[in-house]
């Protein structure tokens, strides 16, 4: 019996082949792909349907192929497949906060950090936290300016202004505070608005007047 041709996803020298059952059938609730890089099996990536319109991502890259961006590229391909072919509206990943490489892969693939599940994984007497990351179908793509900024906003504290110089008297009162603002591309957390700039400038003038 001839098996149907395996579904494949490609990004340059990276090829993903969808895993099928022994009789050639593709599992509807789970899509598992073998990751091949330059003709070598480098790992696997999977999206599994959790509920209506929601999928869970998992991936593994073998030791010799780590640190070369393979996992990020593979996860991006499968996310696109999940949205365009499987019809999912959301994908998510749950990562141990100590697994920094997996966190980097998820963020670079366009997932946003959404929260921390405390002590939700138990192994014997040990409990571990889990970082929840997610991406919606209509979220900006990770390679765009909007997607990059959204990723930073989800992972880093918001910052709006930087105090470049502060002058205090002997009592510690602020006599002068010079502020500098950066555009959202330069500063994680986004740029300051005109309103916030006016408020900050007014605050500085007020402190100068009261000094």
Secondary structure, DSSP 4 states (H G I P E B T S, - for coil): -PPPPPPEEEETTEEEEE---TTSPPPSSEEEEEEEETTEEEEEEEEEEEETTEEEEEEEE-GGGTTSSHHHHHHHHHHHHHHHTS--SEEEEEE-TT-HHHHHHHHHTT-EEEEEEEEEEEETTEEEEEEEEEEETTSPPTTSHHHHHHHHHHHS-----EEEEEEE-TT--EEEEEEE---TTTSTT-PPPHHHHHHHHHHHHHHHHH-
